[in-house]
């Protein structure tokens, strides 16, 4: 699936940009290191809750993580600003 490939590439790039280890991601999501590693290699895709947590961790939109947008910024609704 294309979105899973985009996701693994983007999560890996964000991880490196933030100088985080896979273990640090796993700890932030409260998952096993093997699960976080599978996200970065494209062998697995996170559930909805972990996808939200990853977007929050890296301060990017979910659309950016899955390749639906090339803009990493989060668009906040007016009432949230």
GUDOGU-817806 format. One line per field, with one value per atom (N, C-alpha, C, CB): residue in one letter; x, y, z; residue number from 1; atom name. Coordinates in pm, 1 decimal. Glycine has a CB too. Layout:
N
code <- (A; ...) .
x <- (X; ...) .
y <- (Y; ...) .
z <- (Z; ...) .
pos <- (NUM; ...) .
site <- (CA; ...) .
***
This chain:
81
code <- (X; X; X; X; X; X; X; X; X; X; X; X; X; X; X; X; X; X; X; X; X; X; X; X; X; X; X; X; X; X; X; X; X; X; X; X; X; X; X; X; X; X; X; X; X; X; X; X; X; X; X; X; X; X; X; X; X; X; X; X; X; X; X; X; X; X; X; X; X; X; X; X; X; X; X; X; X; X; X; X; X; X; X; X; X; X; X; X; X; X; X; X; X; X; X; X; X; X; X; X; X; X; X; X; X; X; X; X; X; X; X; X; X; X; X; X; X; X; X; X; X; X; X; X; X; X; X; X; X; X; X; X; X; X; X; X; X; X; X; X; X; X; X; X; X; X; X; X; X; X; X; X; X; X; X; X; X; X; X; X; X; X; X; X; X; X; X; X; X; X; X; X; X; X; X; X; X; X; X; X; X; X; X; X; X; X; X; X; X; X; X; X; X; X; X; X; X; X; X; X; X; X; X; X; X; X; X; X; X; X; X; X; X; X; X; X; X; X; X; X; X; X; X; X; X; X; X; X; X; X; X; X; X; X; X; X; X; X; X; X; X; X; X; X; X; X; X; X; X; X; X; X; X; X; X; X; X; X; X; X; X; X; X; X; X; X; X; X; X; X; X; X; X; X; X; X; X; X; X; X; X; X; X; X; X; X; X; X; X; X; X; X; X; X; X; X; X; X; X; X; X; X; X; X; X; X; X; X; X; X; X; X; X; X; X; X; X; X; X; X; X; X; X; X) .
x <- (82.8; 0.0; 87.6; -94.4; 51.5; 132.7; 139.1; 78.4; 25.6; 27.7; 119.4; -112.8; 129.8; 217.3; 363.9; 191.0; 398.9; 535.7; 566.2; 556.1; 474.2; 492.1; 508.1; 373.3; 424.7; 429.8; 566.1; 319.7; 614.9; 742.6; 856.9; 771.3; 854.1; 958.5; 952.3; 945.9; 832.5; 818.5; 849.5; 677.3; 806.4; 832.2; 982.5; 753.4; 1049.5; 1194.5; 1264.7; 1245.9; 1222.9; 1284.3; 1260.7; 1228.8; 1139.2; 1108.8; 1188.2; 959.7; 1200.6; 1277.6; 1422.4; 1271.9; 1480.6; 1619.5; 1633.2; 1671.0; 1537.5; 1539.1; 1535.4; 1420.4; 1456.2; 1443.2; 1549.2; 1304.1; 1635.9; 1742.5; 1687.6; 1843.7; 1584.1; 1520.0; 1555.7; 1366.8; 1561.7; 1580.3; 1443.5; 1664.6; 1442.8; 1318.4; 1267.0; 1339.4; 1357.6; 1317.7; 1249.9; 1439.7; 1297.0; 1235.1; 1091.4; 1318.8; 1070.5; 935.3; 849.0; 937.6; 902.5; 828.6; 790.3; 911.6; 882.7; 854.5; 746.1; 982.2; 750.5; 650.4; 510.9; 689.1; 504.3; 375.8; 333.9; 382.3; 425.9; 402.7; 375.1; 286.2; 463.0; 455.7; 592.3; 409.5; 599.7; 727.6; 815.4; 705.7; 945.7; 1041.6; 1021.9; 1185.8; 987.5; 967.2; 851.3; 941.3; 748.0; 633.6; 673.0; 515.7; 745.6; 791.2; 885.6; 861.5; 970.2; 1061.6; 984.0; 1159.2; 878.1; 795.9; 729.1; 689.6; 696.8; 641.6; 745.1; 597.3; 869.7; 973.1; 1019.0; 1092.3; 998.8; 1038.9; 924.1; 1096.3; 804.0; 689.3; 627.8; 728.5; 668.2; 612.3; 479.8; 710.8; 452.4; 330.4; 285.8; 351.9; 156.7; 100.6; 30.9; 1.7; 45.6; -12.3; -164.8; 43.3; -223.6; -368.1; -396.5; -424.3; -522.8; -561.1; -504.6; -713.1; -511.1; -461.5; -311.6; -491.9; -234.9; -90.3; -55.6; -20.0; -136.5; -115.6; -132.1; -214.3; -234.0; -255.0; -137.4; -387.2; -93.1; 20.0; 146.1; 45.9; 168.8; 287.0; 278.1; 302.1; 160.5; 142.7; 169.6; 0.6; 122.5; 147.4; 294.7; 61.6; 356.5; 498.3; 585.4; 543.6; 556.8; 638.3; 578.9; 655.9; 464.2; 399.3; 371.9; 485.2; 314.5; 275.9; 133.5; 374.1; 74.2; -61.3; -58.3; -131.1; -168.2; -181.1; -176.4; -313.2; -237.7; -233.0; -88.6; -309.6; -3.3; 137.6; 201.8; 213.4; 175.0; 235.9; 202.0; 191.6; 78.6; 37.0; 51.2; -105.4; 104.7; 132.2; 16.1; 175.4; -88.4; -201.1; -173.7; -327.6; -68.6; -29.2; 122.7; -96.9; 178.9; 323.4; 354.2; 382.8; 250.6; 264.8; 258.0; 154.0; 368.4; 368.1; 291.9; 507.8; 269.1; 203.6; 61.7; 202.3; 20.5; -113.7; -205.6; -116.5; -315.5; -414.8; -513.6; -487.3; -512.5; -602.2; -730.1; -534.8; -840.5; -967.3; -963.4; -1088.4; -1039.7; -1038.3; -1067.6; -1138.3; -1163.0; -1199.1; -1090.4; -1327.1; -993.3; -883.9; -767.5; -835.5; -762.6; -649.9; -654.7; -646.0) .
y <- (-117.8; 0.0; 124.6; -0.4; 217.6; 337.5; 419.0; 423.0; 432.6; 514.5; 455.2; 529.5; 322.7; 259.4; 286.3; 107.3; 287.5; 320.0; 465.4; 293.8; 555.4; 696.8; 713.4; 780.6; 642.4; 652.5; 609.7; 567.6; 494.4; 445.9; 539.2; 304.5; 593.6; 687.6; 816.5; 719.2; 865.9; 992.6; 975.9; 1048.1; 866.3; 847.1; 829.2; 724.8; 763.7; 746.8; 881.3; 648.8; 962.7; 1094.6; 1183.6; 1162.4; 1182.9; 1263.6; 1217.2; 1258.5; 1086.9; 1031.2; 1078.8; 877.6; 1073.0; 1116.8; 1267.0; 1078.3; 1342.8; 1488.6; 1529.3; 1551.1; 1457.0; 1486.5; 1414.7; 1447.4; 1340.5; 1263.8; 1169.7; 1358.5; 1099.2; 1003.5; 862.1; 1023.1; 774.4; 632.4; 567.2; 561.5; 449.4; 373.3; 344.7; 240.9; 318.4; 292.8; 415.1; 252.6; 533.3; 655.8; 669.6; 779.8; 633.7; 635.9; 533.7; 606.5; 414.4; 308.8; 353.4; 180.0; 413.8; 461.7; 569.1; 516.6; 659.3; 766.2; 711.1; 865.9; 605.3; 545.4; 434.8; 489.9; 399.2; 290.4; 159.0; 324.5; 130.8; 6.0; -59.9; 30.9; -182.2; -252.6; -193.6; -403.2; -203.3; -152.2; -220.9; -172.6; -347.9; -421.8; -363.5; -570.2; -318.1; -257.6; -124.7; -237.3; -43.5; 85.2; 62.7; 168.9; -36.2; -68.6; -111.5; -179.2; -187.7; -231.3; -113.2; -330.8; -7.8; 113.6; 176.7; 215.6; 183.7; 252.1; 170.3; 283.5; 39.9; -44.0; -73.4; -173.6; -31.3; -55.2; -191.6; -36.4; -267.1; -400.2; -396.3; -484.9; -283.4; -268.6; -123.3; -314.6; -103.3; 31.1; 49.6; 54.2; 166.4; 185.6; 193.0; 311.6; 159.7; 178.3; 328.3; 103.1; 363.9; 505.8; 583.9; 518.9; 526.9; 596.8; 623.3; 516.1; 525.1; 545.2; 637.3; 412.0; 638.7; 732.9; 876.6; 704.2; 898.3; 1030.4; 1066.6; 1033.9; 972.9; 998.2; 1033.2; 876.1; 964.5; 993.5; 1133.2; 888.7; 1170.5; 1304.3; 1409.2; 1321.1; 1384.0; 1477.5; 1479.6; 1441.0; 1363.4; 1353.5; 1435.8; 1207.3; 1426.6; 1495.9; 1630.6; 1408.0; 1665.4; 1792.7; 1810.7; 1907.3; 1707.1; 1709.4; 1657.3; 1624.1; 1677.0; 1627.4; 1478.3; 1707.0; 1412.6; 1271.6; 1260.2; 1210.2; 1355.2; 1353.7; 1354.6; 1474.1; 1430.6; 1433.0; 1296.5; 1544.4; 1239.2; 1110.1; 1001.6; 1066.3; 1000.8; 893.9; 930.1; 856.8; 1048.4; 1085.1; 1148.3; 966.1; 1188.5; 1255.5; 1402.2; 1238.5; 1452.1; 1592.2; 1599.9; 1680.7; 1694.9; 1717.9; 1832.7; 1747.3; 1883.8; 1994.4; 1937.5; 2103.5; 1943.5; 1883.0; 1961.8; 1865.3; 2090.9; 2173.8; 2126.1; 2319.1; 2145.9; 2109.8; 2228.2; 2067.8; 2204.9; 2310.1; 2303.7; 2294.0; 2405.6; 2409.2; 2481.9; 2476.9; 2433.1; 2500.9; 2634.5; 2413.5; 2728.7; 2863.4; 2865.7; 2949.4; 2785.1; 2786.5; 2728.1; 2710.9; 2654.2; 2597.6; 2695.0; 2470.0; 2799.6; 2892.8; 2989.8; 2968.5) .
z <- (0.0; 0.0; 0.0; 120.3; -85.5; -99.9; 29.0; -211.8; 99.0; 220.5; 325.5; 277.3; 329.7; 428.8; 395.5; 435.3; 267.0; 226.3; 259.8; 74.8; 226.4; 261.0; 410.9; 211.1; 487.2; 632.3; 685.3; 695.4; 643.3; 696.0; 658.0; 644.8; 537.0; 496.1; 577.2; 347.1; 598.0; 671.8; 819.7; 655.2; 878.9; 1021.1; 1044.1; 1075.2; 951.3; 961.9; 948.4; 854.5; 851.6; 833.0; 954.8; 706.6; 1007.2; 1125.4; 1246.6; 1156.1; 1260.8; 1371.6; 1365.6; 1369.5; 1247.9; 1231.2; 1251.5; 1092.6; 1200.0; 1214.3; 1361.4; 1139.5; 1440.1; 1583.1; 1666.9; 1631.9; 1598.4; 1665.0; 1771.4; 1728.3; 1731.1; 1820.2; 1777.3; 1821.2; 1873.2; 1843.2; 1829.1; 1954.0; 1773.3; 1764.9; 1905.6; 1686.1; 1997.8; 2136.5; 2197.8; 2220.6; 2164.5; 2216.0; 2164.1; 2175.8; 2038.7; 1982.8; 2056.1; 1829.7; 2073.9; 2143.6; 2283.7; 2150.1; 2354.3; 2489.8; 2489.1; 2554.5; 2392.2; 2383.5; 2355.7; 2274.5; 2277.6; 2241.9; 2338.7; 2101.2; 2428.7; 2523.6; 2451.6; 2616.2; 2354.0; 2278.2; 2281.8; 2131.0; 2232.1; 2226.2; 2116.6; 2202.2; 2136.7; 2039.4; 1904.5; 2089.5; 1905.6; 1780.5; 1700.3; 1809.6; 1769.7; 1700.1; 1637.1; 1797.1; 1711.3; 1657.3; 1539.5; 1767.1; 1550.0; 1440.9; 1316.6; 1483.7; 1336.1; 1222.6; 1153.1; 1269.2; 1227.1; 1165.3; 1072.4; 1273.9; 1117.3; 1039.4; 918.8; 1127.8; 922.8; 810.0; 714.1; 860.8; 750.5; 663.6; 679.0; 523.2; 779.3; 801.7; 876.5; 878.1; 940.6; 1018.9; 1013.4; 1165.8; 1039.7; 1041.3; 1175.3; 921.3; 1237.7; 1370.8; 1368.4; 1433.0; 1482.4; 1495.5; 1503.5; 1621.8; 1503.9; 1500.1; 1618.5; 1498.0; 1737.7; 1855.7; 1845.3; 1981.9; 1802.6; 1790.0; 1674.4; 1771.8; 1571.3; 1461.5; 1511.8; 1345.2; 1593.6; 1653.3; 1743.3; 1733.4; 1825.2; 1915.1; 1837.0; 2003.8; 1725.8; 1643.5; 1583.1; 1531.7; 1535.3; 1479.6; 1586.4; 1422.0; 1706.7; 1816.4; 1856.0; 1937.2; 1860.2; 1896.4; 1802.3; 1894.9; 1672.6; 1573.3; 1531.0; 1451.8; 1589.0; 1560.0; 1410.2; 1610.9; 1351.8; 1210.3; 1198.5; 1122.6; 1082.6; 1061.1; 1027.2; 948.8; 1052.6; 1014.2; 862.2; 1069.8; 792.7; 646.3; 596.8; 588.6; 661.4; 622.7; 649.0; 699.6; 764.8; 798.3; 697.2; 936.0; 649.5; 558.3; 410.9; 586.1; 382.5; 243.9; 169.6; 170.4; 241.0; 175.7; 154.8; 257.0; 219.5; 207.1; 216.2; 317.3; 147.1; 157.1; 252.2; 18.9; 317.4; 411.6; 553.2; 388.9; 626.7; 760.5; 866.0; 806.5; 842.6; 942.6; 969.6; 898.2; 1092.2; 1134.4; 1108.9; 1283.9; 1040.6; 1018.5; 1133.3; 879.6; 1217.1; 1331.2; 1293.3; 1451.7; 1346.0; 1322.8; 1396.4; 1370.1; 1346.4; 1401.5; 1551.3; 1328.7; 1597.6; 1738.3; 1828.4; 1758.1; 1772.3; 1850.1; 1865.6; 1785.5; 1784.7; 1784.0; 1898.7; 1655.2) .
pos <- (1; 1; 1; 1; 2; 2; 2; 2; 3; 3; 3; 3; 4; 4; 4; 4; 5; 5; 5; 5; 6; 6; 6; 6; 7; 7; 7; 7; 8; 8; 8; 8; 9; 9; 9; 9; 10; 10; 10; 10; 11; 11; 11; 11; 12; 12; 12; 12; 13; 13; 13; 13; 14; 14; 14; 14; 15; 15; 15; 15; 16; 16; 16; 16; 17; 17; 17; 17; 18; 18; 18; 18; 19; 19; 19; 19; 20; 20; 20; 20; 21; 21; 21; 21; 22; 22; 22; 22; 23; 23; 23; 23; 24; 24; 24; 24; 25; 25; 25; 25; 26; 26; 26; 26; 27; 27; 27; 27; 28; 28; 28; 28; 29; 29; 29; 29; 30; 30; 30; 30; 31; 31; 31; 31; 32; 32; 32; 32; 33; 33; 33; 33; 34; 34; 34; 34; 35; 35; 35; 35; 36; 36; 36; 36; 37; 37; 37; 37; 38; 38; 38; 38; 39; 39; 39; 39; 40; 40; 40; 40; 41; 41; 41; 41; 42; 42; 42; 42; 43; 43; 43; 43; 44; 44; 44; 44; 45; 45; 45; 45; 46; 46; 46; 46; 47; 47; 47; 47; 48; 48; 48; 48; 49; 49; 49; 49; 50; 50; 50; 50; 51; 51; 51; 51; 52; 52; 52; 52; 53; 53; 53; 53; 54; 54; 54; 54; 55; 55; 55; 55; 56; 56; 56; 56; 57; 57; 57; 57; 58; 58; 58; 58; 59; 59; 59; 59; 60; 60; 60; 60; 61; 61; 61; 61; 62; 62; 62; 62; 63; 63; 63; 63; 64; 64; 64; 64; 65; 65; 65; 65; 66; 66; 66; 66; 67; 67; 67; 67; 68; 68; 68; 68; 69; 69; 69; 69; 70; 70; 70; 70; 71; 71; 71; 71; 72; 72; 72; 72; 73; 73; 73; 73; 74; 74; 74; 74; 75; 75; 75; 75; 76; 76; 76; 76; 77; 77; 77; 77; 78; 78; 78; 78; 79; 79; 79; 79; 80; 80; 80; 80; 81; 81; 81; 81) .
site <- (N; CA; C; CB; N; CA; C; CB; N; CA; C; CB; N; CA; C; CB; N; CA; C; CB; N; CA; C; CB; N; CA; C; CB; N; CA; C; CB; N; CA; C; CB; N; CA; C; CB; N; CA; C; CB; N; CA; C; CB; N; CA; C; CB; N; CA; C; CB; N; CA; C; CB; N; CA; C; CB; N; CA; C; CB; N; CA; C; CB; N; CA; C; CB; N; CA; C; CB; N; CA; C; CB; N; CA; C; CB; N; CA; C; CB; N; CA; C; CB; N; CA; C; CB; N; CA; C; CB; N; CA; C; CB; N; CA; C; CB; N; CA; C; CB; N; CA; C; CB; N; CA; C; CB; N; CA; C; CB; N; CA; C; CB; N; CA; C; CB; N; CA; C; CB; N; CA; C; CB; N; CA; C; CB; N; CA; C; CB; N; CA; C; CB; N; CA; C; CB; N; CA; C; CB; N; CA; C; CB; N; CA; C; CB; N; CA; C; CB; N; CA; C; CB; N; CA; C; CB; N; CA; C; CB; N; CA; C; CB; N; CA; C; CB; N; CA; C; CB; N; CA; C; CB; N; CA; C; CB; N; CA; C; CB; N; CA; C; CB; N; CA; C; CB; N; CA; C; CB; N; CA; C; CB; N; CA; C; CB; N; CA; C; CB; N; CA; C; CB; N; CA; C; CB; N; CA; C; CB; N; CA; C; CB; N; CA; C; CB; N; CA; C; CB; N; CA; C; CB; N; CA; C; CB; N; CA; C; CB; N; CA; C; CB; N; CA; C; CB; N; CA; C; CB; N; CA; C; CB; N; CA; C; CB; N; CA; C; CB; N; CA; C; CB; N; CA; C; CB; N; CA; C; CB; N; CA; C; CB; N; CA; C; CB; N; CA; C; CB; N; CA; C; CB) .
***
